Amino acid sequence: MRNWLANFLTAGNVLCGLCSILLGTSGRLELAAWLIILAAVLDAFDGKAARYFGGGSQFGIYFDSLADVISFGVAPAVLAYTAGLHRLGSLGFALAFVVVLLALIRLARFTAAATSAAHDFIGLSSPLHGCLVSSYVIMNLSLWGEIVDLPLFVLLLLVTCFLMVSRLPMPGLPRFTLREQGYNLLKLVFLMVAFSFMAVNPAQNAFLAFAVLVIAGFLAGGLRAVRERATRTTNHEQTQAEAPTVYRGES
């Protein structure tokens, strides 16, 4: 019973992904894209709901990852193909397959190493990948009615797919509390500013907001990793300096 809300949110994630696929194949691209973003919102809160109610389990981790394969692997690939990749023929189909394959690899790797208490990520999370692809399609449809720069769209897909399977550190979502100062509060404020900017004109601002979040996230994750490595090195050197010297005589 403790996990019922989290599982309900995950089921909603799956529903959004399935509806996005069906709408994408029937030509309703903008709604299909927004459903992927809605799936990402639901995905962001299912783990938080499980932790809040003292739940969290291996079943929940696997259930969430399988849902993400649909909503952030298959659905973005279908959206990308119907929005523009179909113009490339067989190459477009191959690129759509790469999107699904690398999302699947990322989620399999993440699930194998995940714990219910994990907050940060290695590589771009699949929901953010889905949001970047979807918001780019939405922006193009809003401004021009179609994907006007197909090579740029292909580059975006390849970059986000590479980032999903990369080993670059990236912060997870902040905990939604004002009592936790410092790093978590900074993440929370930055997230609120990004979503406020997005709310001004969702169709045209969403892609820029997500892109800034991703870039800032990788910069923050990289800086934090460098600081932690420097701290470990300093602690190791101090330990070595404090260790007693053993004289073994002349050799």
C-alpha positions in Angstrom: 0.0 0.0 0.0 2.9 2.4 0.6 3.9 2.3 -3.1 0.4 2.7 -4.6 0.8 6.4 -5.4 4.2 5.9 -6.9 3.0 3.0 -9.0 -0.1 5.0 -10.1 2.2 7.8 -11.3 4.3 5.3 -13.2 1.2 3.9 -14.8 0.3 7.4 -15.8 3.8 7.8 -17.3 3.1 4.6 -19.4 -0.3 5.9 -20.5 1.2 9.2 -21.7 3.9 7.4 -23.6 1.4 5.1 -25.3 -0.9 7.9 -26.2 2.1 9.9 -27.6 3.0 7.0 -29.9 -0.6 6.6 -31.1 -1.0 10.3 -31.7 2.4 10.6 -33.3 1.6 8.0 -35.9 -1.7 9.7 -36.7 0.0 13.0 -37.3 -1.0 14.9 -34.1 2.6 15.8 -33.4 2.3 18.7 -31.0 0.0 16.8 -28.6 2.2 13.8 -28.9 5.2 15.9 -27.9 3.4 17.5 -24.9 2.4 14.0 -23.7 6.1 13.0 -23.5 6.8 16.1 -21.4 3.8 15.2 -19.2 5.2 11.7 -18.8 8.5 13.3 -17.6 6.6 15.3 -15.0 4.9 12.1 -13.7 8.2 10.3 -13.8 9.8 13.0 -11.7 7.3 12.5 -8.9 6.9 8.7 -8.7 10.3 8.2 -7.0 9.6 11.1 -4.7 6.2 9.7 -3.8 7.8 6.3 -2.9 10.4 7.9 -0.7 7.9 10.2 1.0 5.7 7.3 2.0 8.6 5.2 3.1 8.3 2.9 0.2 10.7 2.2 -2.7 11.5 -1.3 -3.9 13.2 -3.3 -6.6 9.9 -3.8 -8.2 9.4 0.0 -8.3 12.8 0.5 -9.9 12.2 -2.0 -12.6 8.6 -0.9 -13.2 9.8 2.7 -13.6 12.6 1.8 -16.0 10.3 -0.3 -18.2 7.8 2.6 -18.3 10.6 4.9 -19.3 11.6 2.7 -22.2 8.1 3.4 -23.7 7.8 7.1 -22.8 11.4 8.3 -23.3 12.7 5.7 -25.8 10.0 4.5 -28.2 7.8 7.6 -28.0 10.5 10.2 -28.8 11.8 7.9 -31.6 8.3 7.7 -33.1 7.9 11.5 -32.7 11.3 12.2 -34.3 10.6 9.9 -37.2 7.1 11.3 -38.0 8.2 14.9 -37.4 11.2 14.8 -39.8 13.4 11.7 -39.9 11.0 10.0 -42.4 12.3 12.4 -45.0 15.7 10.6 -44.8 14.3 7.3 -45.8 16.2 4.3 -44.5 18.7 6.5 -42.7 15.9 8.2 -40.8 14.6 4.8 -39.7 18.1 3.8 -38.6 18.4 7.0 -36.5 15.0 6.3 -34.9 16.3 2.9 -34.0 19.4 4.4 -32.5 17.3 6.6 -30.3 15.4 3.6 -28.9 18.5 1.4 -28.6 20.6 4.0 -26.7 17.7 4.9 -24.4 17.3 1.2 -23.7 21.0 0.8 -22.9 21.0 3.8 -20.7 17.9 2.5 -18.7 19.3 -1.0 -18.4 22.6 0.4 -17.1 20.8 2.7 -14.7 18.5 0.0 -13.4 21.4 -2.4 -12.8 23.2 0.2 -10.6 20.2 2.0 -9.1 19.1 2.2 -5.5 15.8 3.6 -4.3 17.8 6.3 -2.4 19.8 7.5 -5.4 19.4 11.2 -6.3 22.1 12.0 -8.9 22.7 10.6 -12.3 25.5 9.5 -14.5 24.7 10.7 -18.0 21.7 12.5 -19.3 18.5 11.1 -17.8 16.1 9.6 -20.4 13.2 11.9 -19.3 15.3 15.0 -20.0 16.3 13.4 -23.4 12.6 13.0 -24.2 11.9 16.6 -23.1 14.6 18.0 -25.3 13.4 16.2 -28.4 9.8 16.9 -27.7 10.3 20.6 -26.9 12.4 21.1 -30.1 9.6 19.6 -32.2 7.0 21.8 -30.4 9.1 24.9 -31.0 9.5 24.2 -34.7 5.8 23.4 -35.1 4.9 26.6 -33.3 7.2 28.9 -35.3 7.3 27.2 -38.7 4.8 24.4 -38.8 7.5 21.8 -39.4 11.1 20.8 -38.7 12.9 23.4 -40.8 16.5 22.4 -40.1 16.6 18.6 -40.4 20.5 18.3 -40.0 20.3 20.3 -36.7 17.5 18.0 -35.5 19.6 15.0 -36.4 22.5 16.5 -34.5 20.3 17.1 -31.4 19.2 13.5 -31.5 22.8 12.2 -31.8 24.1 14.5 -29.0 21.3 13.6 -26.6 21.7 9.9 -27.3 25.4 10.1 -26.7 24.9 12.0 -23.4 22.4 9.4 -22.2 25.1 6.7 -22.4 28.0 8.9 -21.3 29.7 8.8 -17.9 29.3 12.5 -17.3 27.9 13.3 -13.8 24.6 15.2 -13.6 22.6 16.3 -10.5 19.2 14.8 -10.0 16.1 16.8 -9.2 16.2 18.8 -6.0 14.2 17.9 -2.9 11.2 20.2 -2.7 11.9 21.8 0.6 13.2 25.2 1.7 14.7 23.8 4.9 17.6 22.3 3.1 20.0 25.1 2.3 23.0 25.2 0.1 23.3 23.0 -3.0 19.7 21.7 -2.9 18.3 25.2 -2.5 20.3 26.4 -5.4 19.0 23.6 -7.6 15.5 24.3 -6.5 15.7 28.0 -7.3 17.3 27.4 -10.7 14.6 24.9 -11.5 11.8 27.3 -10.5 13.4 30.1 -12.6 13.6 27.8 -15.7 10.0 26.7 -15.4 8.8 30.3 -14.8 10.6 31.3 -18.1 9.0 28.3 -19.8 5.5 29.3 -18.5 5.7 32.7 -20.3 5.5 31.0 -23.7 5.6 27.2 -23.3 5.6 26.3 -27.0 8.6 28.6 -27.9 10.5 28.7 -24.5 10.4 25.1 -23.4 13.3 23.9 -25.5 15.6 26.7 -24.4 14.6 26.1 -20.8 15.4 22.4 -21.0 18.6 23.0 -22.9 19.8 25.5 -20.2 18.9 23.0 -17.5 20.9 20.3 -19.1 23.9 22.4 -19.8 23.9 23.9 -16.3 23.4 20.4 -14.8 26.4 18.9 -16.5 28.5 22.0 -15.6 27.4 21.6 -11.9 27.9 17.9 -11.9 31.4 18.3 -13.4 32.4 21.0 -10.9 31.1 18.9 -8.0 33.0 15.8 -9.2 36.2 17.8 -9.5 35.8 19.2 -6.0 35.1 15.8 -4.5 38.1 14.3 -6.3 40.3 17.1 -4.9 38.9 16.6 -1.4 39.6 12.8 -1.6 43.1 13.6 -2.8 43.7 16.0 0.0 42.4 13.6 2.6 44.5 10.8 1.2 47.6 13.0 1.4 46.8 14.0 5.0 46.4 10.4 5.9 49.7 9.5 4.4 51.5 12.4 6.1 50.1 11.4 9.5 51.1 7.7 9.1 54.2 6.7 11.2 57.4 6.4 9.3 59.0 2.9 9.4 62.8 2.8 9.0 64.1 -0.3 7.3 67.8 0.5 7.5 70.2 0.7 4.6 69.6 -1.4 1.6 
